[in-house]
Amino acid sequence: MSIHAPRIYIFDNVKALLIMLVVLGHAADYYTADSKAMRIFFFYIYLFHMPLFIFLAGLFSKSTIMKNPFRLEKVAYFITLYILLEFLFYLMLNVWMGRDNHEFNLFETDGVPWFMLAMAAWLCIGRLIRTIPARITLPTSILLAVLVGYTNIGDILVLSRIIVFLPFFLLGYYMKPQALVDILHSKLLKFASVLLLLLAGYYIATSIDTLYDARNLLSGRNPYDKVAIDLGIPFDGAILRLIIMGATISLSIA
């Protein structure tokens, strides 16, 4: 008789919250041009909601990545889901909503289905590097995430997003769920988290007119030349991405 580890419900709760924030984030984006409150809300949640979702995906991908033989059917599942969602979005926008400018293009997408194709890629990458120590793969993935901002890969096979968010997937892959829960139970961390969330909200609310110029970096699909913020230092795009990654990790923990 097999013994299963007890389910850790905090992760179910976080995933439910993040799914809700994904929907609210896309809805808020329709009003960011006219509403400062929506710009604040959009920027705040986009700092962490997708990277944290991707971290959780990595956290629970160990069985797929490590299983022998490799579960290619899982990769095929995400690719199939990507194609199906792309087709459904094409029908919804072009047929039901009467738009004529949305093309059905499986090789280039900027819509919601990108996550499915990225998941297939991350699983394959995880399989390829499963025997390589984290001290090598994590710094390498961060370096690639920084360098891709100097290219114009963009939405082609969602490569930019795959590379930019890969460090968060790998962080989840290398983390043990129970070890993470033990860390999160710290009373000091809980206090610091509440303080950080409040301070971050205050800073974003009072600085949104400047910060919002960096929104194109939050999606992971845009090069640095599409970001209006100029730090006035060499490699300012790379520095800005590293700053955002640090803020993302901090807010995700909080």
Salt bridges, closest charged atoms under 4 A:
ASP12 OD2 - ARG7 NE 2.75
ASP29 OD1 - ARG215 NH1 3.09
GLU73 OE2 - ARG71 NE 3.38
ASP110 OD2 - ARG221 NH2 3.81
ASP155 OD2 - ARG221 NH2 2.64
